Amino acid sequence: EPVDMPSCLPFTEVKLKALDAYYLSWMDSCFTCGSSGASDTMLFCVDCGEGFHSFCVNAPIHSMSKSSVAGWRCPNCKVCEITGEVPKDETKMLFCEMCDRAFSLDLLDPPLKSAP
């Protein structure tokens, strides 16, 4: 059986009594901080479905279009939007400040040698 890769994100483990967990299970909470507050800033990963506050993952939610919010990927699921893969050297990824999508530097036109 394959072993799950550890998360690249810090997270808060919240332990609840069974009855509390039952009543709170319908609430969306942030994977990073465990809070269900600030629901207007929540983003949900299109791949894994986990919820995050935009400020917990430094995502520019206020400059993102509706389609960018709908197609947002969390840091654990980020891939190059051109190839759909993670490059071997993740430092060669460039993240858009407007939509938070990731792109491989060497696939841009013109290609970049390093991130600006």
N, C-alpha and C positions, 0 to 999 in steps of 0.2 A: 504494500500500500504506500503510495507516495506521501512524503512528508510535506506539510504546508510550509511555505516560505514565510519567514518572519516579516511582519509589517515594517515598512520604511517610515511609518508615522508613529510619533509618540501617541499614546492613548491612555485614557482613564478607565480603569475597570470599576464598574458600579455593581455592588452586591446588594440585592434586595431580598426581603422575605418573600416567600412564594405568593402570598396574597397581594403584596404591593406590586410584584412583578406582573401578576395577572391583570391588575387594573391599569398599570402604566404601559402595558405591551403595545397599545395602539398609538402611543405618543412617539413621534420621531425625535431621536436624540442624536447629538453630534458624536461621531466616532472618536474624535480627538479629545474633546473635553467632557463628554457625557451629559451635557446640559440639553434640556429641551427648550430653553428660552431663545429669544431672538429668532423665532420661526420664519420671519420675513427675510432672513439672510441665509436660510438653509439651501444648500445645493445637494443634489442626489446624483451619484455616479451612474452613468448610463450603462456601465459594464457590471459592477458588483452591487449596485443599489444602496450602498452605505450613504448615510447623510452626514454632512459637514457644514459647520458655519463657514460662511465665506471668509470671515476674518481668522478662523483657525487654520485655513489652508492658503491664506493670502491670495484669494481669487477675487478679481475685480468685478464683482457681481453687478455693480451699478453701471458699468460700461459695456456689459455683455448683452447681446441681443437675445431674444427669446429662444432662437434656435441654438445659440451657444450655450445657454443655460440648460436646455433640454439635452444637448449632446456632451455635457461636461464630463470629464473623467477625473477621478481622484488621483492623488499622487501615486498610489499603489498600482493603478491601472493605466497611467499615462503611456501613450505610444506615439510614435511619429505619425502625424496625420496623412503623410504622403504614402508611406509604405505599410502602415498598420503594425509595425514591429518596433521593438525597443532596440536601439543601436547597442553594439557591444560596449562602446564607451559612452556612458550616459552623460558625460560632461559635454558631449557634442550635440546636446539637445537645446533648442532655443524655445522659450515660452513666450507667447504673445501676451503683451500687457493689456490688450483690449478684450481678448476672448479666452485666454488661459489655455489655448491649445499648444501642443508641442510639435516641433519640426526638427528634423536632422539638419545640422548646419551644412553638410556637404551636398544635400539634395536641393537646397534653395537655388534660385536663379537670380543673380549670380551666386555661386557657392561662397560661404564664409569660412575662413580658417579658424576663427575663434568667435565666441559670443561678444557682442559689442558691450 
